Amino acid sequence: MREVLVIGGTGAMGSRVVAALLAATGDTVRVLTRDPSSRAAEALLATGRVRLLQGDVGDDTSVRSAMESAERVFCNTDFFSSGSVQAEHDQGLRLLEAAREAGVDRFIWSSLDHAVSLTGGRLPVPHYDSKASVAAAIGLRRADEMMRKDSDGWYTNHVSVLTTAPYFENFQAGLAPRPGTLPDGREGLVFAIPLGSGSYPLIALDDIAWFAVHAFENWQAWGARDLAVAADSLTGDQIAATFERVTGRAAAYVPVPLDAVRSGMGDLGHDFAAMFEFFQTHDVVGRERDLPALRALHPGLLSFEAWLRTTGWCGAEEVVQKSPPAAVPAVSRSGADALPS
Ligand SMILES: NC(=O)c1ccc[n+]([C@@H]2O[C@H](COP(=O)([O-])OP(=O)(O)OC[C@H]3O[C@@H](n4cnc5c(N)ncnc54)[C@H](OP(=O)(O)O)[C@@H]3O)[C@@H](O)[C@H]2O)c1
């Protein structure tokens, strides 16, 4: 029976990939986790088709034994567990080299947009650029393979980059709307987002998982062909209006100043402010995604409106990520005047 290794398999993205693999294939799944006794790990075990391997992506021995007998690997590393661009970059290269040495047939690197490059060097976004730096290294190795007659072509034929986007599910967690008085005087839910008049690129977790399984299952058309996915691109006003139209609950968007993010999110303030400045100034979906082509490939791809209707979510806060980064501040001294009382 074929075995797929999922790095980050106890997490928000990885656990959906595991579920999609189990639903769509006869594969068994192996998940590397630092804590096999966590609730997320036990939920995976309960499926009866997931094996847990205790270990850490920062540790060479863990990574090598994780790759043993894996034919396929889906890899979503977690920037926030180290908070270091260099650490995530090193983890990515270590995972890739171990997979190449183990002869892994299909490896998907889950990436994010290369903000510093797309903005001409103006706007580094640490937790985006660290994943993208690994994707860039994959590209360099493919170029090197083209020049070397002795190359095994592994990065060219056995690696694919899936560039994802923020989850709709963020609205259930760090960006959950809060009850308050709306700017028009009604009581309702306030979507306080540092988006200015920019557009938020978004996708459902289950659709990221769909694209991952599709890539694995259609490798000949796909191998070494990278894909950047998203499902929607919405301004703050569109997010609130869509939510109100579908749920019937009054809602409004209130922009959070980037300075409130910088000062209100601890060590991650500058990283998250840079990410939202990137969304404010760079139309990610308009410039880096082909939504009609993605919908042709995956007709079930959910828009935000369809995701609201499908999930029935009405604004309640839920646990989404295993180790969520700090929430975007609703009120801070610098942001208070932008928010309703
Ligand atoms: N939020 C979004 O909208 C979004 C969108 C796209 C990409 N991302 C990226 O996704 C990453 C986080 O993944 P997530 O959203 O699935 O978060 P999550 O639910 O907190 O999951 C984190 C996962 O990483 C694993 N992990 C962390 N450090 C590890 C280590 N040293 N060794 C082995 N496993 C480790 C955890 O496993 P154990 O705890 O079981 O060891 C867990 O499975 C971040 O880099 C983020 O930038 C987020």
The ligand as a MOL file (V3000), in Angstrom:
LIG
                    3D

  0  0  0     0  0            999 V3000
M  V30 BEGIN CTAB
M  V30 COUNTS 48 52 0 0 0
M  V30 BEGIN ATOM
M  V30 1 N -3.4290 31.0910 8.2410 0
M  V30 2 C -3.3980 31.1190 6.9350 0
M  V30 3 O -4.2820 31.6930 6.3100 0
M  V30 4 C -2.2820 30.4340 6.1780 0
M  V30 5 C -2.4230 30.2670 4.7890 0
M  V30 6 C -1.4070 29.6190 4.0820 0
M  V30 7 C -0.2610 29.1860 4.7460 0
M  V30 8 N -0.1630 29.3660 6.0860 0 CHG=1
M  V30 9 C 1.0820 28.9070 6.7390 0
M  V30 10 O 0.8310 27.6630 7.3530 0
M  V30 11 C 1.8010 27.4820 8.4140 0
M  V30 12 C 1.0780 26.9810 9.6480 0
M  V30 13 O 0.3180 25.8460 9.3280 0
M  V30 14 P -1.1800 25.6980 9.8520 0
M  V30 15 O -1.9490 26.8410 9.3830 0
M  V30 16 O -1.6160 24.3280 9.5160 0 CHG=-1
M  V30 17 O -0.9720 25.9050 11.4460 0
M  V30 18 P -1.2030 24.9500 12.7150 0
M  V30 19 O -2.5850 24.4440 12.7230 0
M  V30 20 O -0.7330 25.7110 13.9070 0
M  V30 21 O -0.2430 23.7030 12.4470 0
M  V30 22 C 1.1550 23.7740 12.6050 0
M  V30 23 C 1.6770 22.3910 12.2090 0
M  V30 24 O 3.0980 22.4370 12.1120 0
M  V30 25 C 3.6270 21.3450 12.8600 0
M  V30 26 N 4.9320 21.7470 13.3850 0
M  V30 27 C 5.3010 22.9570 13.8750 0
M  V30 28 N 6.5820 22.9500 14.2300 0
M  V30 29 C 7.0510 21.7020 13.9760 0
M  V30 30 C 8.3210 21.0710 14.1400 0
M  V30 31 N 9.3600 21.7450 14.6370 0
M  V30 32 N 8.4430 19.7670 13.7680 0
M  V30 33 C 7.3820 19.0770 13.2830 0
M  V30 34 N 6.1470 19.6300 13.0780 0
M  V30 35 C 5.9980 20.9260 13.4300 0
M  V30 36 C 2.6280 21.0960 13.9740 0
M  V30 37 O 2.7870 19.7580 14.4000 0
M  V30 38 P 2.8680 19.2920 15.9520 0
M  V30 39 O 2.4410 20.4720 16.7960 0
M  V30 40 O 1.9030 18.1400 16.0130 0
M  V30 41 O 4.2930 18.9050 16.1470 0
M  V30 42 C 1.3220 21.3020 13.2070 0
M  V30 43 O 0.9930 20.1480 12.4900 0
M  V30 44 C 2.4650 28.8250 8.6380 0
M  V30 45 O 3.7850 28.8030 8.1480 0
M  V30 46 C 1.5910 29.7990 7.8420 0
M  V30 47 O 2.3320 30.8760 7.3330 0
M  V30 48 C -1.1560 29.9450 6.8210 0
M  V30 END ATOM
M  V30 BEGIN BOND
M  V30 1 1 1 2
M  V30 2 2 2 3
M  V30 3 1 2 4
M  V30 4 1 4 5
M  V30 5 2 4 48
M  V30 6 2 5 6
M  V30 7 1 6 7
M  V30 8 2 7 8
M  V30 9 1 8 9
M  V30 10 1 8 48
M  V30 11 1 9 10
M  V30 12 1 9 46
M  V30 13 1 10 11
M  V30 14 1 11 12
M  V30 15 1 11 44
M  V30 16 1 12 13
M  V30 17 1 13 14
M  V30 18 2 14 15
M  V30 19 1 14 16
M  V30 20 1 14 17
M  V30 21 1 17 18
M  V30 22 2 18 19
M  V30 23 1 18 20
M  V30 24 1 18 21
M  V30 25 1 21 22
M  V30 26 1 22 23
M  V30 27 1 23 24
M  V30 28 1 23 42
M  V30 29 1 24 25
M  V30 30 1 25 26
M  V30 31 1 25 36
M  V30 32 1 26 27
M  V30 33 1 26 35
M  V30 34 2 27 28
M  V30 35 1 28 29
M  V30 36 1 29 30
M  V30 37 2 29 35
M  V30 38 1 30 31
M  V30 39 2 30 32
M  V30 40 1 32 33
M  V30 41 2 33 34
M  V30 42 1 34 35
M  V30 43 1 36 37
M  V30 44 1 36 42
M  V30 45 1 37 38
M  V30 46 2 38 39
M  V30 47 1 38 40
M  V30 48 1 38 41
M  V30 49 1 42 43
M  V30 50 1 44 45
M  V30 51 1 44 46
M  V30 52 1 46 47
M  V30 END BOND
M  V30 END CTAB
M  END
